[in-house]
Amino acid sequence: MIVFATGFLAAARILVPAAGTAAWISALTGGAVGLGIAVLAGYLAARFPDHSLVRMAERIFGAPLGKLIGLSFAAYCTVVLGLGSRESVLAMWIAFLQTTPPILISAVFYVLIIYAAYLGIEAIARVSLIFFSLVAASLLVLTALAAPVAVPGRLLPIIGNGLGPVIRAGFLAASYAGESIVVLAFIKHLKDKRGASRAMATGVATGMAIMALATGFGVMMLGVRGISRVTFPVLETARMVGFGQFLERAEILFLALWFSAALLKLAAVFYASITSVADVLGLRDYRPLIIPYALLGTALSLVPKTVLETFDYLDVFVRYSVWYVIALPVVLLLGAVVRGRRGGDDHVQSKDAH
Amino acid sequence: MSRARTRTRTQPGAALVAVCLLAVVSVSGCRDAREIESVGFVLGLGIDETADGRIEVWAQVALPSAKPAEEEKRESWMTRSVGDTVWDALRQLNNRSTKVLFRAHVRALVIGERFARGGVARALDVLARDAQFRYKSWVFVTSDPVGDVLAVETKQSSSAALFLDDLMRNTARSSTAPRSRFLDLVTSIEEPGDQPLLARVSLVESEDGDGQSEGSARMAETAGDRGQGAGGSEGPEGAKGTPETEPKELRVEGSAALCGDRMVGWLDAEETAMALLVCNRLAAYSFVMPMPDNGGGTIGFDMIRSHADTLFPEGIHTGDAAGQVTDVVIRITGTVDIREVVSSEQLMSMQSLEGLQAGISQHLETGVRRLIEAAQNRLGCDIISIGECLRRRVPARVWKEEVASTWRDQFRTLRIVPDVHFEAGKRGMTMQSPRPVD
């Protein structure tokens, strides 16, 4: 859910102008890059089974550099949180709650996120387990309902704007897949560390397959020019489907599920941010950080004043964050291998355990 | 001591309950709740242009009522306004209505010919931005006064918009009008190689005179309202609804051809069916033709399957030849079922059957040729989606940079050759017509 829950609302807007009709292939290409990132992150988790990302970095590169890496990771999570919440709030505000102040929607989001963060990662994970199947089922229903309206010919030419643009767009899509590295903050809670790679890879593959499906159907229904024009392609797709005269204007049902998924993703990212900051600051408990960080997140999510500004920030983030998410596990893994570090019974681990 | 502890423990719970109760009052939305009686559900929207270039908008609004349907004669009412733009006219509608106009249930959007010829994009922008408006609404163009079209009542439905909705949902069998939805219009005006066809709705004399008296009365009333309404003095010449004495009904047949967002002409029912056939959008089609080979009499068919392929010269996939496409073959194959034979020729020999198949193919080929001629010369617009077929075959860059901008001119000079092959399928439950002995 971390991979697709917020990104798939508007990913097609970014991928289609770059790759054209082959945007869905770009999403799959991005998924392949994401799989690589997931595998590297999985190796890292297996090498440091009881460490959070900040502790891994400290263990590998020493405290000062490790804390710096930890801060960069917390900053990355904060940006994901800010942009993700802004995107979700905008989708709800523009399409449904037009007279509600966005700050109020944002506040409700953050109240729920705060509650989830207080309960901890186990509660978030368990609720996600329930909602994932509902969200996946809603997307399958949407796909089935969209099929009669879709024009498969709009996916031609299959290679879209050409091989180069498809690969470039693939790297944009990889930034969504790369958001999976957020789990490095709490992967130490995984029971079976050896399965970390497989678990992350499965998540990335599923998330990017959903994104490819959403993008492909968006192109089939709205065409390349149409999808580049609309604010939230997936919302437009949901608006167009129906089941005869029996079930029409059902987008609110889909939205209810998707926003629950977005909420859970943002709660997980929020949790990753505050635990990373707590690790950097050496705090025993992350909970005192929840309220200040939620205020910071709310403020950050309101930085982009307009929709255009939000999408500009999103474009920049998607363009450059992919390199960070590739570099982070590579640098950590290389450092660990070169310096021969692995999770063990040293002082860092004991501190972590403490 | 223990009671004090208990009180302390229950305090957060009490506070939580208090907060929840407060939230129920303040954030439930009941503060400015909208009752269903105060909402005007717009079923049909009409848009036209006045002679002086202003925009005229009609809304047919459902009237929800607690009264039984028998008591409530008028289940919908119509309102109209004039503005400088579509949005300007729409907001004036809102200002004039005692109900909050809710556009999520618009079934039919009827566009006047003058507005369509001036460019429908003027209406698309405001409707595409509107989160309420439904993309699955049917879009029609009419040469009749838009207000009169929306005012027609029939025995089947008291609302013209609902009638048109039912008609479009259930009349796929005839396919003499495209099933044009707002979504199709929005996506196709952006593609020069896939120009939109919009269903034509017309007012015709009722063949069932007494059943239409209500509609007639309503039209007269609407025309009267115009003179008294706020925008009455600004009534258009093109959309003037003269009170008709003859009852009218609605007919959906034929189509309006658009080039970009501007209407360039009409297609009759047969041309429309041929256009849908060429674009593989013909759900079903029935036709009657003279018995071939001088057999005398007529024969009627139901087209049960058809498939059209647009064939380009070799090498088109690389894009090198895309700019120089001069010849295109439209190959159409399909099957028709015999539904009626009014002839002494009963088609009982293989030779007569082959002659029939050749005759059907020739009949349809003639129709396709007539359509191609209309598209290339009369309309000058690619309504048969040849450009879209080309776009799918060539690299996107070639289409965007080299072909798209000049496609309309290139289309007019193409040599388009129809190649139609149909076969006769089932002939029903009898091999020959029942007839008396001579």
Boltz contact constraints between the chains, C-beta under 6 A:
constraints:
  - contact:
      token1: [A, 20]
      token2: [B, 396]
      max_distance: 6.0
  - contact:
      token1: [A, 95]
      token2: [B, 131]
      max_distance: 6.0
  - contact:
      token1: [A, 153]
      token2: [B, 392]
      max_distance: 6.0
  - contact:
      token1: [A, 156]
      token2: [B, 392]
      max_distance: 6.0
  - contact:
      token1: [A, 157]
      token2: [B, 396]
      max_distance: 6.0
  - contact:
      token1: [A, 160]
      token2: [B, 396]
      max_distance: 6.0
  - contact:
      token1: [A, 161]
      token2: [B, 396]
      max_distance: 6.0
  - contact:
      token1: [A, 223]
      token2: [B, 187]
      max_distance: 6.0
  - contact:
      token1: [A, 225]
      token2: [B, 190]
      max_distance: 6.0
  - contact:
      token1: [A, 226]
      token2: [B, 187]
      max_distance: 6.0
  - contact:
      token1: [A, 239]
      token2: [B, 135]
      max_distance: 6.0
  - contact:
      token1: [A, 240]
      token2: [B, 135]
      max_distance: 6.0
  - contact:
      token1: [A, 240]
      token2: [B, 183]
      max_distance: 6.0
